[in-house]
Amino acid sequence: MGFSDEHSLPLLLFFLHMLCFVSTDEASNKKVSALLVFGDSTVDPGNNNNLTTVFKSNFRPYGRDFATQMPTGRFTDGRLTTDFVASYVGVKENLPPYLDSTLSIEEMMTGVSFASGGSGYDPLTPRLSNVIPISKQLQYFREYKERLESAKGKEITEHHINKALFIISAGTNDFVVNYFSVPIRRQFYTVSTYHQFLLQQAKEYIQSLCDEGARKIAVVGLPPMGCLPVVVTLYSNRSAILQRGCVEQYSSIARDYNLMLQNELKLMQPSLANNGAKVYYIDIYGPLIDMIQDQAKFGFNNVNVGCCGTGYLEASFLCNPTSSVCTDPSKYVFWDSIHPTGEAYHNLFNGIRSTLDLIINT
């Protein structure tokens, strides 16, 4: 026996109501409501596009292996680790830049990156390249909250922020672009005291995010800086430069910093817990050095030069439409002389998944 229009309309409305109920219930039960990211070019999906700076990548060959095969402002050929994280926690496929003027409130709610290529914890670092300081990124986050509150209300916004995952990835530029390259900081800081200076900046930043409602905060350590192709090129001695081996002095600086960062985060934890917040350390040094030292295991053929140009010095404007590009970036750890390939970023994501699982389920 079939249904008449008179009976089918209420039934249809009932099913639509149930569908909405399930969808809302699933959304409310999500363990992560949004992914909110701060830092440098390793997590910048295009905020630098409209800045007057040489630290840009919104041109070919950047983005050649992205889904659209178009440059987005990501400093790689494909996706960033934070794109993989966004997909993994179920908020969206790729994380957009906050300064994308086309973003809707709904798109912003599930996550954005405030990061800026060339930035760092040291206030001098972004000034050297005219990019967005992390202090300004924090201001943008406050603006973001205000926009959500206007659209969704204060209570919903607060709950949403409390359930968001925050990631901070910075520090490499403070050494590579600033301390190693420009003599200003070296006049006043030893490596050890500069470590302490950066750690203090990081701690204050974490506390500021906590004060703004962040409850799950992940802080990314430094990579093996001595293995970055640009560092190998600039700081190897004459006999070693052709061998293209990692420069141990600079990688050891990163290891020392990472150990101190982990210790500082542990010391911060009790006071953060008073606000219901927890801070986590994300290790990228280990996964990246594993790719370099055991390249065959990961399917890489080249670990000490970038895919773009000669791979020795090219990055940003030096890696451009006139540059030669390797045939298969997935065989390279580095896309340009500083930044990993999309394949390496995916491996980094796999390397931090256990930490992400801990964060999500805590």
RODRENDO-716111 format. One line per 8 residues: number of its first residue (from 1); their letters; for each residue z, x, y of N, C-alpha, C. Coordinates in steps of 0.1 Angstrom, whole numbers, plus 5000, padded with zeros to 4 digits. Atoms other than C-alpha are relative to their C-alpha. Last residue first. Example, Ala and Ser with C-alpha at 12.3 -4.5 7.8 and 13.67 -1.06 7.14 Angstrom:
BEGIN
2 = sa = 5000:4991:4989:5071:5137:4989:5008:4992:5011 ~ 5000:5009:4988:5078:5123:4955:5000:5009:5012
***
This chain:
BEGIN
362 = tniildlt = 4986:4998:4996:5265:5428:5133:5004:4990:5011 ~ 4991:5007:5009:5234:5417:5115:5015:5002:5003 ~ 5004:5014:5001:5208:5426:5141:5011:4992:4993 ~ 4999:5006:4987:5224:5460:5150:4999:4984:4999 ~ 4986:5000:4996:5228:5470:5114:5003:4993:5013 ~ 4993:5010:5009:5193:5460:5105:5015:4999:5003 ~ 5003:5013:4994:5180:5479:5136:5007:4989:4991 ~ 4991:5002:4988:5199:5510:5123:4997:4987:5006
354 = srignfln = 4987:5003:5005:5182:5506:5089:5010:4998:5011 ~ 4998:5014:5004:5149:5501:5106:5014:4998:4995 ~ 4988:5006:4994:5151:5534:5125:5003:4986:4995 ~ 4989:4991:5001:5127:5555:5104:5013:4995:5006 ~ 4995:5001:5014:5103:5526:5099:5012:5009:4998 ~ 4994:5014:5002:5100:5523:5137:5006:4999:4986 ~ 4987:4999:4994:5094:5561:5139:5007:4986:4998 ~ 4991:4993:5009:5066:5557:5113:5014:5002:5006
346 = hyaegtph = 4997:5009:5011:5050:5530:5135:5010:5007:4990 ~ 4990:5010:4995:5053:5553:5165:5004:4990:4989 ~ 4987:4993:5000:5036:5580:5145:5011:4991:5005 ~ 4996:4998:5014:5007:5557:5137:5014:5006:4999 ~ 4995:5013:5005:5005:5545:5173:5005:5001:4986 ~ 5010:5010:5003:5001:5582:5182:5007:4987:4996 ~ 5005:5003:5014:5030:5601:5197:4989:4990:4999 ~ 4997:5013:5006:5032:5611:5234:4995:4999:4986
338 = isdwfvyk = 4986:5004:4999:5034:5645:5250:5004:4988:4991 ~ 4992:4989:5001:5002:5665:5246:5015:4997:5000 ~ 5003:4990:4990:4982:5634:5239:5010:5011:4998 ~ 5012:5005:4994:4981:5612:5208:4995:5009:5011 ~ 5000:5002:4986:5006:5632:5188:4986:4995:5005 ~ 4987:5004:4996:5014:5629:5151:5000:4997:5015 ~ 4993:4992:4990:4977:5631:5142:5014:4994:5003 ~ 4997:4987:5007:4960:5618:5111:5007:5009:5009
330 = spdtcvss = 4989:5002:5010:4962:5582:5124:5003:5012:4993 ~ 4987:4997:4994:4942:5594:5155:5012:4998:4990 ~ 4990:5009:5006:4910:5595:5134:5014:5004:5005 ~ 5006:5011:5007:4879:5609:5151:5010:4990:4994 ~ 5001:4997:5015:4897:5631:5176:4994:4987:4993 ~ 4989:5006:5007:4890:5623:5213:4997:5003:4985 ~ 5004:5002:5014:4869:5642:5238:5012:4995:4993 ~ 4993:4991:5010:4880:5636:5274:4994:4997:4986
322 = tpnclfsa = 5009:4989:5003:4856:5620:5299:5005:5010:4989 ~ 5013:5004:5006:4873:5586:5298:4990:5012:4997 ~ 5007:5010:4993:4907:5602:5305:4987:4997:4994 ~ 5006:5006:5011:4934:5624:5291:4993:4988:5005 ~ 5008:4990:5006:4941:5646:5321:4994:4995:4987 ~ 5014:4999:4994:4951:5615:5340:4992:5011:4994 ~ 5002:5008:4989:4980:5608:5315:4986:5002:5006 ~ 4991:5012:5001:4984:5637:5291:4997:4992:5013
314 = elygtgcc = 5005:5013:4995:4962:5667:5283:5011:4989:4998 ~ 4993:5003:4987:4981:5701:5279:4996:4985:5005 ~ 4990:4990:4996:4974:5714:5244:5007:4996:5013 ~ 4987:5003:5006:4956:5685:5227:5011:5009:5004 ~ 4996:4988:5008:4922:5701:5234:5014:4997:4993 ~ 5003:4988:4995:4911:5666:5245:5003:5012:4991 ~ 5009:5001:4988:4930:5637:5232:4997:5014:5006 ~ 5013:5005:5004:4943:5639:5196:4990:5000:5012
306 = gvnvnnfg = 5003:5014:4998:4973:5659:5206:4986:4997:4996 ~ 5009:5003:4989:4982:5693:5191:4998:4985:5001 ~ 4996:4991:4989:5011:5705:5169:4990:4999:5012 ~ 4987:5003:4995:5012:5680:5140:5004:5008:5013 ~ 4997:4992:4988:4977:5677:5127:5013:4996:5006 ~ 5007:4987:5001:4967:5666:5092:5003:5010:5012 ~ 5005:4993:4988:4991:5637:5089:4993:5013:4997 ~ 5014:5001:4998:4994:5615:5058:4994:5006:5012
298 = fkaqdqim = 5003:5011:4991:5031:5609:5060:4985:4998:5002 ~ 4993:5012:5004:5041:5630:5030:4996:4988:5008 ~ 5008:5005:5011:5014:5656:5040:5006:4987:4994 ~ 5012:5008:4995:5031:5661:5073:4993:4993:4989 ~ 5005:5005:5013:5065:5672:5059:4988:4991:5003 ~ 4997:4990:5010:5078:5694:5088:4994:4996:4986 ~ 5006:4987:4997:5061:5674:5116:5002:5010:4988 ~ 5015:5002:5000:5067:5639:5102:4994:5014:5002
290 = dilpgyid = 5004:5002:5014:5103:5649:5093:4985:4999:4999 ~ 5001:4987:5006:5108:5662:5128:4996:5000:4985 ~ 5011:4993:4994:5099:5628:5142:4999:5014:4994 ~ 5013:5005:5005:5121:5608:5118:4988:5008:5006 ~ 5002:4998:5015:5151:5631:5125:4987:4995:4995 ~ 5002:4986:5003:5148:5633:5163:4997:5002:4985 ~ 5015:4998:5002:5143:5596:5167:4997:5014:4997 ~ 5004:4986:5002:5180:5587:5161:4984:5000:4998
282 = iyyvkagn = 5013:5000:5008:5191:5554:5176:4995:5014:4999 ~ 5008:4989:4998:5228:5553:5187:4987:4999:4991 ~ 5005:4993:5012:5245:5520:5189:4991:5012:5004 ~ 5011:4990:4997:5266:5503:5215:4997:5008:4988 ~ 5001:4988:5010:5287:5472:5209:4988:5008:5004 ~ 5012:4992:5000:5298:5445:5234:5001:5011:4989 ~ 5008:5005:5011:5324:5418:5230:4987:5007:4998 ~ 5010:5010:4995:5338:5425:5264:4991:4994:4989
274 = nalspqml = 4991:5010:4992:5369:5443:5251:4991:4989:5006 ~ 4996:5010:5009:5345:5460:5226:5008:4989:5007 ~ 5011:5010:5000:5330:5479:5255:5003:4988:4991 ~ 5000:5008:4988:5363:5496:5260:4989:4990:5001 ~ 4988:5008:4999:5367:5506:5223:5000:4992:5013 ~ 5000:5013:5008:5330:5517:5220:5013:4992:5002 ~ 5002:5012:4992:5329:5542:5249:5003:4987:4992 ~ 4988:5001:4991:5344:5571:5229:4999:4988:5008
266 = klenqlml = 4988:5003:5008:5319:5565:5201:5012:4998:5009 ~ 5002:5014:5003:5290:5564:5226:5012:4995:4992 ~ 4997:5008:4988:5302:5597:5240:5000:4985:4997 ~ 4986:5000:4998:5302:5613:5206:5005:4992:5012 ~ 4994:5007:5011:5267:5602:5198:5016:4999:5002 ~ 5003:5014:4997:5255:5615:5232:5007:4991:4989 ~ 4990:5004:4989:5272:5648:5226:4998:4986:5003 ~ 4986:5000:5006:5254:5652:5192:5010:4995:5011
258 = nydraiss = 4998:5011:5008:5221:5641:5208:5014:4999:4993 ~ 4999:5012:4992:5224:5666:5236:5003:4988:4991 ~ 4987:4999:4994:5230:5695:5212:5003:4987:5009 ~ 4990:5003:5011:5200:5684:5191:5014:5000:5006 ~ 5000:5014:5004:5178:5682:5222:5010:4996:4990 ~ 4994:5007:4988:5188:5716:5235:5001:4985:4997 ~ 4986:4999:5001:5181:5729:5200:5007:4994:5011 ~ 4995:5010:5010:5146:5715:5202:5015:5001:4998
250 = yqevcgrq = 5001:5013:4993:5140:5735:5234:5004:4989:4990 ~ 4990:5001:4989:5152:5768:5220:5000:4986:5006 ~ 4986:5004:5004:5134:5762:5187:5009:4999:5011 ~ 4992:4991:4992:5099:5762:5202:5014:4997:4998 ~ 4990:5006:4991:5079:5744:5175:5008:5011:5007 ~ 4987:5004:5006:5051:5764:5160:5009:4994:5010 ~ 4997:5014:4996:5016:5765:5175:5012:4995:4993 ~ 4994:5006:5012:5006:5797:5157:5004:4985:5002
242 = liasrnsy = 5011:5003:5009:4984:5806:5186:5004:4994:4987 ~ 5008:5011:4995:5013:5804:5210:4989:4996:4991 ~ 4997:5012:5007:5036:5826:5189:4991:4988:5004 ~ 5003:4998:5014:5025:5861:5199:5001:4987:4992 ~ 5014:4997:5003:5022:5852:5235:4997:5001:4986 ~ 5004:4987:4995:5056:5835:5238:4986:5003:4995 ~ 5000:4991:5011:5058:5797:5234:4997:5014:5006 ~ 4987:4992:5002:5069:5779:5265:5000:5009:4988
234 = ltvvvplc = 4995:4994:4988:5038:5762:5281:5011:5010:4997 ~ 5010:4993:4992:5017:5754:5250:5006:5008:5012 ~ 5005:4988:5008:5045:5746:5227:4991:5008:5008 ~ 4989:4991:5000:5061:5724:5254:4996:5013:4992 ~ 5000:4994:4986:5028:5706:5260:5011:5011:5001 ~ 5011:4990:4998:5024:5701:5222:5000:5006:5014 ~ 5010:5007:4992:5059:5685:5219:4989:5010:5003 ~ 5012:5003:5008:5076:5704:5191:4990:4992:5008
226 = gmpplgvv = 5007:4988:5003:5103:5720:5213:4987:4998:4992 ~ 5008:4997:4988:5114:5686:5225:4991:5012:4998 ~ 5000:4985:5000:5126:5676:5191:4990:5005:5011 ~ 5008:4995:5011:5131:5640:5202:5001:5015:4999 ~ 5012:4992:4997:5160:5629:5224:4992:5004:4988 ~ 4998:4986:4998:5184:5601:5215:4987:5007:5004 ~ 5008:4991:5007:5178:5563:5219:5002:5015:5004 ~ 5003:4989:4991:5206:5541:5231:4992:5010:4991
218 = aikraged = 5004:4989:5008:5209:5506:5215:4995:5012:5009 ~ 5007:4989:4993:5229:5480:5233:4997:5011:4991 ~ 5006:4991:5010:5239:5447:5217:4992:5010:5008 ~ 4990:4998:5010:5263:5428:5241:4995:5008:4988 ~ 5005:4994:5012:5245:5428:5274:5011:5002:4990 ~ 5001:5010:5011:5260:5404:5299:4995:5006:4987 ~ 5010:5010:4997:5255:5421:5333:4998:4990:4988 ~ 4995:5008:4990:5287:5441:5330:4990:4988:5003
210 = clsqiyek = 4989:5008:5006:5275:5454:5297:5005:4991:5010 ~ 5007:5011:5008:5242:5465:5314:5011:4991:4993 ~ 5007:5010:4990:5262:5483:5341:4994:4989:4992 ~ 4990:5008:4995:5284:5500:5314:4995:4989:5010 ~ 4995:5009:5011:5254:5513:5296:5011:4990:5005 ~ 5011:5010:5001:5240:5527:5329:5004:4990:4989 ~ 4999:5010:4989:5273:5544:5337:4990:4989:4999 ~ 4988:5008:5002:5273:5560:5303:5002:4990:5011
202 = aqqllfqh = 5003:5010:5011:5237:5572:5307:5012:4991:4998 ~ 5009:5010:4995:5244:5588:5341:4997:4989:4989 ~ 4992:5009:4991:5275:5605:5327:4991:4989:5005 ~ 4992:5009:5008:5254:5618:5297:5009:4991:5009 ~ 5008:5010:5006:5228:5632:5321:5008:4990:4992 ~ 5005:5008:4989:5254:5652:5341:4992:4988:4995 ~ 4989:5008:4996:5271:5664:5309:4996:4991:5012 ~ 4997:5009:5011:5238:5677:5295:5011:4990:5005
194 = ytsvtyfq = 5010:5010:4998:5231:5693:5329:5001:4989:4989 ~ 4996:5009:4990:5264:5711:5326:4990:4989:5003 ~ 4988:5008:5005:5254:5725:5292:5005:4990:5011 ~ 5004:5010:5010:5219:5735:5303:5012:4991:4996 ~ 5004:4994:5012:5234:5752:5334:4995:4989:4990 ~ 4995:5004:5014:5233:5732:5365:4996:5010:4990 ~ 4986:5006:4999:5231:5740:5403:5006:4997:4986 ~ 4992:4993:4990:5200:5762:5407:5015:4996:5000
186 = rripvsfy = 4995:4988:5007:5186:5749:5374:5008:5009:5010 ~ 4988:5002:5008:5184:5715:5390:5005:5012:4994 ~ 4990:5006:4992:5159:5726:5417:5013:4998:4992 ~ 4988:4992:4999:5138:5750:5397:5012:4993:5007 ~ 4997:4999:4985:5112:5725:5386:5013:5007:5001 ~ 5012:4998:4992:5096:5727:5351:5002:5003:5015 ~ 5007:4989:5004:5124:5730:5326:4989:5005:5010 ~ 4992:4988:5002:5148:5708:5344:4992:5012:4996
178 = nvvfdntg = 4990:4997:4989:5124:5681:5357:5006:5014:4997 ~ 5006:5002:4987:5093:5672:5337:5008:5006:5011 ~ 5014:4995:5000:5104:5685:5303:4994:5000:5014 ~ 5001:4986:5004:5142:5681:5307:4986:5006:5002 ~ 4990:4993:4992:5147:5649:5327:5000:5015:4997 ~ 5006:4996:4987:5114:5637:5312:5010:5008:5009 ~ 5010:4989:5003:5130:5637:5277:4994:5005:5013 ~ 4994:4987:5001:5161:5618:5289:4990:5011:4998
170 = asiiflak = 5003:4991:4989:5152:5581:5284:5007:5014:4997 ~ 5006:4988:5005:5151:5553:5259:4996:5009:5011 ~ 5002:4990:4989:5174:5524:5265:4995:5013:4994 ~ 5003:4986:5004:5172:5494:5242:4998:5009:5012 ~ 5003:4991:4989:5189:5460:5248:4997:5014:4994 ~ 4998:4986:5004:5189:5434:5220:4995:5008:5012 ~ 5012:4991:4998:5194:5399:5234:5004:5014:4994 ~ 5007:4998:5013:5221:5375:5221:4988:5009:5000
162 = nihhetie = 4990:4995:5010:5244:5378:5251:4994:5003:4987 ~ 4998:4986:4998:5214:5375:5274:5010:5006:4990 ~ 5013:4993:5004:5204:5341:5259:5002:5015:5002 ~ 5000:5000:5015:5240:5328:5261:4988:5008:4995 ~ 4990:4991:5004:5241:5338:5298:5001:5001:4985 ~ 5004:4986:4998:5207:5322:5304:5011:5010:4996 ~ 5010:4997:5010:5217:5289:5288:4996:5015:5001 ~ 4993:5000:5014:5249:5287:5308:4990:5004:4990
154 = kgkaselr = 4991:4989:5002:5232:5296:5341:5006:5002:4986 ~ 4986:5002:4998:5203:5272:5340:5009:5012:4997 ~ 4993:5005:5012:5169:5273:5324:5015:4997:5003 ~ 5008:5009:5009:5144:5278:5352:5008:4994:4989 ~ 5007:5010:4992:5165:5291:5381:4993:4990:4991 ~ 4990:5009:4996:5188:5310:5356:4994:4988:5008 ~ 4996:5009:5012:5158:5326:5340:5010:4990:5004 ~ 5012:5008:5003:5145:5339:5374:5003:4990:4988
146 = ekyerfyq = 5000:5010:4989:5180:5351:5384:4988:4990:4997 ~ 4990:5010:5003:5182:5370:5351:5000:4988:5010 ~ 5004:5007:5012:5149:5387:5357:5010:4989:4996 ~ 5010:5009:4995:5160:5397:5392:4995:4991:4988 ~ 4992:5010:4993:5191:5413:5376:4991:4989:5006 ~ 4993:5008:5010:5168:5431:5352:5008:4989:5006 ~ 5010:5010:5005:5146:5442:5381:5006:4991:4989 ~ 5002:5011:4990:5176:5457:5397:4990:4990:4995
138 = lqksipiv = 4988:5008:5001:5184:5476:5364:4999:4988:5011 ~ 5002:5008:5012:5149:5489:5364:5011:4991:4998 ~ 5009:5011:4996:5155:5501:5400:4997:4991:4988 ~ 4991:5008:4992:5185:5522:5387:4992:4988:5005 ~ 4993:5009:5009:5162:5534:5359:5010:4991:5008 ~ 4987:4995:5005:5140:5549:5386:5007:4990:4991 ~ 4989:5009:4998:5104:5535:5388:5013:5006:4994 ~ 4999:5011:5010:5078:5561:5393:5013:4993:5002
130 = nslrptlp = 5001:5013:4993:5069:5585:5422:4999:4988:4990 ~ 5013:5006:5003:5063:5616:5400:4998:4986:5006 ~ 5010:4990:5002:5091:5639:5412:4986:4995:4997 ~ 5005:4996:4986:5111:5610:5425:4989:5010:4999 ~ 5010:5010:4996:5114:5596:5389:4994:5003:5014 ~ 5011:5000:5009:5132:5629:5378:4989:4989:5005 ~ 5010:4991:4995:5155:5633:5408:4987:4998:4992 ~ 5007:5007:4989:5176:5602:5399:4989:5009:5006
122 = dygsggsa = 4998:4992:4988:5185:5620:5366:4992:4993:5011 ~ 4986:5003:4995:5185:5593:5339:5003:5007:5013 ~ 4990:4993:5008:5147:5595:5334:5014:4996:5006 ~ 4986:5002:4995:5114:5581:5346:5010:5008:4991 ~ 4996:4989:4990:5079:5596:5340:5014:4998:5005 ~ 5004:4986:5004:5065:5564:5324:5003:5010:5010 ~ 5010:4993:4992:5084:5534:5336:4998:5014:4996 ~ 5002:4985:5000:5105:5510:5316:4989:5005:5008
114 = fsvgtmme = 4999:4996:4986:5113:5474:5325:4997:5015:5002 ~ 4996:4987:4998:5101:5461:5291:5000:5003:5015 ~ 5009:4992:4991:5100:5424:5285:5006:5015:5000 ~ 4998:4986:4998:5116:5399:5261:4989:5007:5008 ~ 4999:4993:5013:5117:5365:5246:4999:5015:5001 ~ 4988:5003:5007:5125:5349:5279:5001:5008:4987 ~ 4989:4990:4995:5097:5366:5298:5012:4998:4992 ~ 5004:4987:5005:5070:5347:5278:5011:5010:5003
106 = eisltsdl = 4998:5000:5014:5088:5314:5284:4997:5013:4994 ~ 4986:4999:5003:5091:5322:5321:5002:5000:4985 ~ 4993:5012:4998:5054:5329:5322:5015:5002:4998 ~ 4990:5005:5010:5040:5363:5326:5006:4987:5004 ~ 5005:5012:5007:5008:5367:5348:5011:4994:4990 ~ 4999:5012:4992:5024:5391:5373:4996:4987:4993 ~ 5012:5008:5002:5029:5418:5347:5001:4987:5007 ~ 5008:5002:4988:5057:5437:5363:4987:4994:4998
98 = ypplnekv = 4994:5009:4991:5081:5431:5334:4991:4997:5012 ~ 4993:4994:4989:5057:5449:5310:5006:4989:5009 ~ 5007:4998:4988:5049:5431:5278:5008:5007:5011 ~ 4992:5002:4989:5064:5436:5243:4993:5003:5013 ~ 5000:4988:4991:5040:5430:5215:5009:4997:5012 ~ 5007:4990:5006:5042:5405:5186:5000:5014:5007 ~ 5014:5000:4996:5070:5384:5198:4993:5011:4993 ~ 5001:5006:4987:5107:5375:5192:4986:4999:5006
90 = gvysavfd = 5006:5014:4999:5109:5379:5155:4999:4994:5014 ~ 4989:5009:4997:5132:5409:5152:4996:4986:5002 ~ 4991:4999:5012:5104:5429:5134:5012:4990:5003 ~ 5005:5007:5011:5078:5419:5160:5010:4999:4988 ~ 5001:5013:4995:5098:5431:5189:4995:4991:4989 ~ 4987:5006:5000:5107:5462:5170:5000:4986:5004 ~ 4996:5002:5014:5071:5470:5163:5013:4994:4999 ~ 5008:5011:5004:5063:5466:5200:5003:4996:4985
82 = ttlrgdtf = 4994:5012:4995:5093:5488:5208:4991:4987:4997 ~ 4990:5004:5010:5078:5515:5186:5007:4987:5004 ~ 4987:4992:4999:5048:5515:5208:5010:4996:4990 ~ 4987:5007:4996:5014:5501:5198:5011:5010:5001 ~ 4997:5013:5006:4980:5517:5199:5013:4994:5005 ~ 5012:5007:5003:4963:5548:5214:5002:4986:4995 ~ 5004:4997:5013:4993:5560:5233:4987:4993:4997 ~ 5004:4986:5001:5009:5560:5267:4997:5004:4986
74 = rgtpmqta = 4992:4993:5010:5009:5522:5270:4995:5014:4999 ~ 4989:4993:4992:4993:5511:5303:5009:5006:4990 ~ 4990:5009:4995:4972:5484:5286:5010:5006:5010 ~ 4988:4994:4995:4940:5502:5277:5009:4990:5006 ~ 5001:4997:4986:4916:5481:5256:5013:5007:5005 ~ 5008:4988:4998:4910:5479:5219:4997:5003:5015 ~ 5011:5003:4991:4924:5444:5221:4990:5011:5002 ~ 5007:5012:5005:4947:5450:5191:4988:4996:5008
66 = fdrgyprf = 4992:5012:4998:4955:5485:5203:4992:4988:4995 ~ 4996:5006:5013:4935:5513:5187:5010:4989:5001 ~ 5012:5002:5008:4916:5524:5218:5003:4994:4987 ~ 5002:5014:5005:4946:5518:5240:4989:4998:4991 ~ 4988:5006:5003:4944:5551:5259:4997:4985:4996 ~ 5000:5006:5013:4908:5564:5258:5014:4994:4996 ~ 5004:4995:5013:4903:5548:5282:5002:5016:5001 ~ 5014:4996:5000:4923:5537:5313:4997:5006:4986
58 = nskfvttl = 5008:5013:5001:4956:5521:5320:4985:5003:5001 ~ 5008:5000:5012:4975:5553:5312:4992:4987:4998 ~ 5006:5013:5004:4994:5562:5344:4992:5002:4987 ~ 4995:5003:5013:5018:5590:5355:4995:4986:4996 ~ 5009:4994:5009:4996:5602:5384:5004:4996:4985 ~ 4995:4989:5008:5015:5578:5406:4989:5006:4991 ~ 5008:4989:4995:5008:5551:5432:5006:5013:4994 ~ 4993:4990:4992:5022:5523:5411:4990:5011:5005
50 = nnnngpdv = 5002:5003:4986:5002:5493:5399:5007:5009:5009 ~ 5014:5003:4997:4998:5503:5363:4997:4999:5015 ~ 5005:4990:4991:5032:5520:5360:4986:4996:5005 ~ 4993:5002:4987:5048:5489:5344:4994:5009:5011 ~ 5010:5002:4989:5022:5491:5316:5007:4998:5013 ~ 5013:5007:5004:5038:5490:5281:4990:4998:5012 ~ 5006:5006:4989:5066:5516:5290:4986:4994:4996 ~ 4998:5014:5002:5087:5524:5259:4994:4992:5012
42 = tsdgfvll = 4999:5004:5015:5079:5560:5252:5001:4986:4998 ~ 5013:5003:5005:5068:5563:5289:5000:4997:4985 ~ 5011:4992:4996:5104:5561:5302:4987:4996:4993 ~ 5002:4986:5003:5135:5539:5301:4987:5006:5005 ~ 4999:4992:4988:5146:5503:5298:4997:5015:4997 ~ 5002:4985:5002:5139:5477:5272:5000:5007:5014 ~ 5001:4996:4986:5149:5440:5268:5002:5015:5000 ~ 4999:4985:5000:5142:5424:5234:4998:5004:5015
34 = asvkknsa = 5010:4993:4992:5150:5387:5233:5002:5015:4998 ~ 5007:5010:4992:5170:5360:5214:4989:5007:5008 ~ 5004:4994:4988:5182:5382:5185:4991:4991:5008 ~ 4990:4991:4997:5201:5366:5157:4997:5008:5012 ~ 5005:4987:5000:5180:5335:5157:5011:5010:5004 ~ 4994:4992:5010:5201:5305:5149:4994:5014:5000 ~ 4986:4998:4997:5193:5287:5182:5007:5009:4990 ~ 4999:4991:4988:5156:5292:5177:5014:5003:5003
26 = edtsvfcl = 5003:4987:5004:5158:5278:5141:5001:5010:5012 ~ 4989:4995:5008:5177:5248:5153:4997:5014:4996 ~ 4989:4997:4991:5152:5241:5181:5011:5007:4992 ~ 5004:4989:4991:5123:5243:5157:5011:5004:5009 ~ 5000:4988:5008:5141:5221:5131:4996:5012:5009 ~ 4986:4996:5004:5149:5195:5157:5001:5013:4992 ~ 4994:4994:4988:5114:5195:5172:5014:5005:4997 ~ 5007:4987:4998:5099:5189:5137:5007:5007:5012
18 = mhlfflll = 4994:4991:5010:5125:5161:5131:4994:5014:5001 ~ 4986:4997:4996:5115:5144:5163:5007:5010:4991 ~ 5001:4991:4988:5078:5147:5155:5014:5004:5004 ~ 5003:4987:5005:5086:5132:5120:4998:5010:5012 ~ 4989:4995:5007:5104:5102:5136:4997:5015:4995 ~ 4990:4995:4990:5077:5097:5162:5012:5006:4993 ~ 5005:4988:4994:5051:5095:5134:5010:5006:5010 ~ 4998:4989:5010:5073:5070:5115:4995:5013:5005
10 = plshedsf = 4986:4995:5001:5077:5049:5146:5002:5011:4990 ~ 4996:4993:4987:5039:5049:5151:5014:5004:5000 ~ 5002:4986:5000:5031:5042:5114:5004:5007:5013 ~ 4990:4993:5008:5048:5008:5112:4998:5015:5001 ~ 4987:5005:4995:5028:4989:5139:5011:5008:4994 ~ 4997:4992:4988:4997:5009:5130:5014:4997:5006 ~ 5007:5006:4988:4999:4993:5096:5003:5009:5012 ~ 4991:5004:4989:5010:5015:5066:4991:4994:5011
2 = gm = 5001:4992:4988:4990:5015:5034:5009:4995:5011 ~ 5000:5008:4988:5000:5000:5000:5000:5009:5012
***
